[in-house]
Amino acid sequence: MPILWAQTAGQVTDLPIQDAVLTPDPWHFLHRMSLNRLMIAATDPFMGSMGTNATDSPLWGLPLQLGWMLTSGRLADPTGATTCGLQTGDTMCVSTHSWWGCVNYFATVLPFLSAAQQGLMGEGFQVQMQVPAGVQDYCTTYADCVTSHPDAMSKWDAFFQGLKAATESPLPENEKKDSILGLYWDGQMASTSASAACNAKQSHYSSVEQSFSKSWQNSADYVAAAHFQSNLEKSVMFMNPLPGRILQEGDSAPNIADLSDAENHTLYVFSWMTNINNILGGSLVRMWKNAMCSVTTREKGREMLEQLLLNPRFATSTFLSIVTGMAGC
């Protein structure tokens, strides 16, 4: 389970409420993690097509990602001006200066506000996110986020509406599942686009960490197009080999001495995919997206991504030759 899961809110009323308005503090790790837990619980009744396990919802990828950001030190203040998020300071603090914490805000808070608006937390539920004094870069209510990030909010609304509609749908389960995952990744990719608002915060990190952060974001293009089912089991497989610390100048995968072979392999594959796509003028991503145009090809695509990231013997050249040979539908 995600780190500190047992300490998160099991129900909405476990979070602060003021004048009948829910007021979570997304700059406190446990509150932000709680938003994920509440979203998973609220949507689970609609996730039947995902499988028979209680952890088959694609939303499990979110708390696991947030947990990795905490344990790898990526939520701490990268400027060194405060002890926010440091072992010597407030370990549960999510720094408003952290690029990772900023990007994750868009992936966690925006869908939560949408889910509440769509009635999944209970009818007429009002939510207002807390915000640290002097910080103005983040939307804090549904109306506020619709104004500043209309595309992301409409995509998340479509996901939660589609989820509820799927229970009545006559489609076969595998098509229903594919459709829900498509809507989910539309929301995720729209949140990623909205998180361009975080770009200035990248300058607080080494050039190596900046390169990794960009390739980490770029990898979502492949995962989203394949409608990856980011359930607990699959997400753990993809999170475990992510680098367990912030990268510094001089770190060069696959030869970073204090990182594991798996971490080095992941970093190498991430940078390879970004470099090849750049060399090909963006056509690797385009070819991949064109090929991921049916339920069947997306199933094959998911298997290939697992091989590429998790099996060091699956050569990058094999991936390239398969992708370039894949025809669109």
C-alpha positions in Angstrom: 0.0 0.0 0.0 1.1 3.6 -0.4 3.3 5.0 2.4 1.4 6.2 5.5 -1.9 5.0 3.9 -3.2 4.0 7.3 -2.8 7.5 8.6 -4.9 9.1 5.8 -8.6 10.1 6.0 -10.9 7.1 5.5 -13.9 9.4 5.1 -14.5 13.0 4.1 -15.3 14.1 7.6 -11.8 13.2 8.8 -10.5 16.3 7.0 -11.0 19.9 8.2 -14.5 21.3 7.7 -15.4 25.0 8.2 -18.9 26.4 7.8 -20.0 23.2 5.9 -17.1 23.6 3.4 -14.3 20.9 3.3 -10.9 22.7 3.7 -8.1 20.2 3.1 -4.5 21.4 3.2 -2.8 20.0 0.0 0.5 21.3 1.3 0.4 18.7 4.1 1.4 15.3 2.7 -1.3 13.3 4.6 -4.1 15.6 3.5 -2.9 15.4 -0.2 -2.7 11.6 0.1 -6.2 11.6 1.7 -7.6 13.2 -1.4 -6.4 10.2 -3.4 -7.8 7.7 -0.9 -11.2 9.4 -0.9 -11.3 9.5 -4.7 -10.5 5.8 -4.9 -13.2 4.9 -2.4 -15.8 7.2 -4.1 -15.2 5.7 -7.5 -14.7 2.1 -6.6 -18.4 1.2 -7.0 -18.1 2.2 -10.7 -14.9 0.3 -11.4 -16.4 -3.2 -11.9 -15.0 -3.5 -15.5 -11.4 -3.0 -14.2 -11.3 -6.5 -12.6 -12.1 -8.4 -9.5 -9.5 -7.1 -7.1 -10.2 -4.2 -4.8 -7.1 -2.5 -6.0 -7.8 -2.6 -9.8 -8.8 1.1 -10.1 -6.4 3.2 -12.3 -6.5 5.8 -9.6 -4.0 3.8 -7.5 -1.2 5.2 -9.6 -1.7 8.6 -8.0 -1.0 7.8 -4.3 1.9 5.6 -5.3 3.4 8.4 -7.3 2.9 10.8 -4.4 4.5 8.3 -2.0 7.6 8.0 -4.3 7.9 11.8 -4.5 7.9 11.9 -0.6 10.4 9.1 0.0 12.8 10.3 -2.7 12.9 13.9 -1.3 11.2 15.4 -4.2 8.4 17.2 -2.2 11.0 19.0 0.0 12.0 22.7 -0.6 14.7 22.5 -3.3 15.8 26.1 -2.6 17.1 25.3 0.8 15.4 28.4 2.2 13.2 26.4 4.5 13.2 23.0 6.2 9.8 22.1 4.5 9.8 18.4 3.7 13.3 17.7 5.1 14.1 15.0 7.7 15.4 17.8 9.9 12.2 19.9 9.5 8.5 19.2 8.9 8.6 15.8 7.1 4.9 16.1 6.1 5.3 19.5 4.5 4.9 19.7 0.7 7.0 22.7 -0.5 5.3 25.3 -2.7 8.8 25.6 -4.3 8.9 22.0 -5.4 8.4 21.4 -9.1 7.3 17.8 -8.3 4.8 19.0 -5.6 3.5 21.5 -8.1 2.9 19.1 -10.9 1.4 16.6 -8.5 -1.1 19.3 -7.3 -2.6 19.4 -10.8 -2.8 15.5 -10.9 -4.4 15.3 -7.4 -6.3 18.4 -6.5 -8.0 19.1 -9.9 -9.6 15.6 -10.2 -10.6 15.7 -6.5 -12.4 19.1 -7.0 -14.1 17.6 -10.2 -15.2 14.4 -8.3 -16.7 16.5 -5.5 -18.5 18.7 -8.1 -19.9 15.6 -9.8 -21.5 14.5 -6.5 -19.1 11.6 -5.8 -18.3 12.8 -2.3 -22.0 13.5 -1.5 -24.5 15.9 -2.9 -23.9 19.6 -2.7 -20.4 19.2 -1.3 -18.3 22.3 -1.2 -14.5 22.2 -1.2 -11.9 25.0 -0.8 -8.3 24.0 -0.7 -6.1 25.8 1.9 -3.2 27.8 0.5 -0.1 29.0 2.3 0.2 32.8 2.9 1.7 34.7 -0.1 1.2 31.8 -2.5 -1.1 32.6 -5.5 -0.2 30.2 -8.3 -2.8 27.5 -7.5 -6.5 27.4 -8.0 -8.3 26.3 -4.8 -12.0 25.7 -5.7 -13.8 24.0 -8.6 -15.0 27.4 -10.0 -11.5 28.8 -9.6 -9.9 25.8 -11.5 -12.5 25.9 -14.3 -11.6 29.6 -14.9 -7.8 29.0 -14.9 -7.7 25.4 -16.4 -10.9 24.9 -18.3 -9.6 22.0 -20.5 -8.3 19.9 -17.5 -11.5 20.4 -15.5 -13.8 19.5 -18.4 -11.7 16.3 -19.1 -11.9 15.3 -15.4 -15.6 16.0 -15.4 -16.0 13.8 -18.5 -14.1 11.0 -16.7 -16.3 11.0 -13.6 -19.5 11.3 -15.7 -18.3 8.5 -18.0 -17.5 6.3 -15.0 -21.1 6.7 -13.7 -22.5 6.1 -17.2 -20.5 3.0 -17.7 -22.5 1.0 -15.1 -25.5 1.3 -17.4 -23.6 0.7 -20.6 -24.4 -2.4 -22.7 -20.8 -2.5 -24.1 -18.6 -5.7 -23.4 -16.5 -5.3 -20.3 -13.2 -5.0 -22.1 -14.5 -2.2 -24.3 -16.0 -0.5 -21.2 -12.7 -0.8 -19.4 -10.8 0.6 -22.4 -13.2 3.6 -22.6 -12.9 4.4 -18.9 -9.1 4.2 -19.1 -9.2 6.5 -22.2 -11.2 9.1 -20.3 -8.9 8.7 -17.2 -5.7 9.4 -19.3 -7.4 12.3 -21.1 -7.8 13.8 -17.6 -4.2 13.0 -16.6 -2.7 14.5 -19.8 -4.8 17.6 -19.5 -3.6 18.0 -15.9 0.0 17.6 -17.2 -0.6 20.3 -19.8 -2.0 22.6 -17.1 1.0 22.0 -14.9 3.1 24.0 -17.4 2.4 26.6 -14.8 5.1 24.9 -12.7 7.9 25.2 -15.2 9.7 28.1 -13.5 10.3 25.9 -10.5 12.5 23.5 -12.5 15.4 25.9 -12.2 15.8 24.9 -8.5 17.2 21.5 -9.6 20.3 20.1 -11.3 20.3 19.8 -15.1 20.3 16.0 -14.7 17.2 16.1 -12.5 15.6 18.6 -15.0 16.2 16.2 -17.9 14.8 13.3 -15.9 11.7 15.3 -14.9 11.1 16.1 -18.6 11.5 12.5 -19.7 9.3 11.3 -16.8 6.6 13.6 -18.1 7.2 12.6 -21.7 6.8 8.9 -20.8 3.1 9.7 -20.0 2.5 10.1 -23.8 3.2 6.4 -24.3 1.4 5.2 -21.2 -1.7 7.3 -21.9 -2.0 6.3 -25.6 -1.9 2.6 -24.6 -4.6 3.2 -21.9 -2.3 1.8 -19.3 -4.3 0.4 -16.3 -2.4 2.0 -13.4 -3.8 -0.2 -10.7 -1.9 -1.0 -7.5 0.0 -4.0 -8.7 1.1 -2.5 -12.1 1.9 0.9 -10.6 4.1 -0.7 -7.9 6.1 -2.4 -10.8 6.6 0.9 -12.5 7.3 3.0 -9.4 9.8 0.7 -7.7 12.6 1.3 -10.3 12.2 5.1 -10.2 15.3 6.9 -8.7 15.1 6.9 -4.9 16.8 10.3 -4.6 17.0 13.7 -6.5 19.6 13.5 -9.2 22.7 15.6 -9.0 25.2 17.0 -11.6 27.5 14.2 -12.6 24.9 11.4 -12.3 25.0 9.5 -15.6 22.8 6.5 -16.0 23.3 3.5 -16.3 26.4 4.1 -14.2 25.1 5.8 -11.0 26.9 3.9 -8.2 24.5 4.5 -5.4 21.4 3.6 -7.4 20.2 0.1 -8.1 20.5 -1.7 -11.5 16.7 -1.3 -11.9 16.9 2.5 -11.2 19.8 2.9 -13.6 17.9 0.9 -16.3 14.8 3.0 -15.9 16.7 6.3 -16.1 18.6 5.0 -19.2 15.3 3.9 -20.9 13.6 7.2 -20.1 16.4 9.3 -21.5 16.7 7.0 -24.6 13.0 7.4 -25.4 13.3 11.2 -25.1 16.5 11.4 -27.2 15.2 9.1 -30.0 11.9 11.0 -30.2 13.9 14.3 -30.4 16.2 12.8 -33.1 13.1 11.7 -35.0 11.5 15.1 -34.7 8.8 13.8 -32.5 7.8 11.0 -34.8 8.3 8.2 -32.3 5.5 9.5 -30.1 3.4 10.2 -33.3 3.9 6.6 -34.6 3.1 5.2 -31.2 -0.1 7.2 -30.9 -1.2 6.2 -34.4 -0.6 2.5 -33.6 -2.6 2.7 -30.3 -5.9 3.1 -32.1 -7.9 0.0 -31.2 -8.6 -2.0 -28.0 -6.3 -4.8 -29.4 -3.3 -2.7 -30.3 -3.5 -0.9 -27.0 -3.4 -4.3 -25.2 -0.2 -5.1 -27.1 1.2 -1.7 -26.4 0.8 -2.1 -22.7 2.7 -5.4 -22.8 5.5 -3.8 -24.8 5.9 -0.9 -22.3 6.2 -3.4 -19.5 8.9 -5.3 -21.4 10.8 -2.1 -22.2 10.8 -0.8 -18.6 11.0 -3.9 -16.6 13.0 -6.4 -18.7 16.6 -5.3 -19.2 17.0 -8.0 -21.9 14.3 -6.4 -24.0 16.5 -4.2 -26.2 15.6 -0.6 -27.0 16.3 -1.4 -30.6 13.6 -4.1 -30.5 11.1 -1.6 -29.2 12.1 0.9 -32.0 11.7 -1.7 -34.8 8.3 -2.9 -33.5 7.0 0.7 -33.2 8.2 1.7 -36.6 6.6 -1.4 -38.1 3.3 -1.0 -36.4 0.6 0.3 -38.7 -2.2 2.5 -37.6 -5.8 1.2 -37.8 
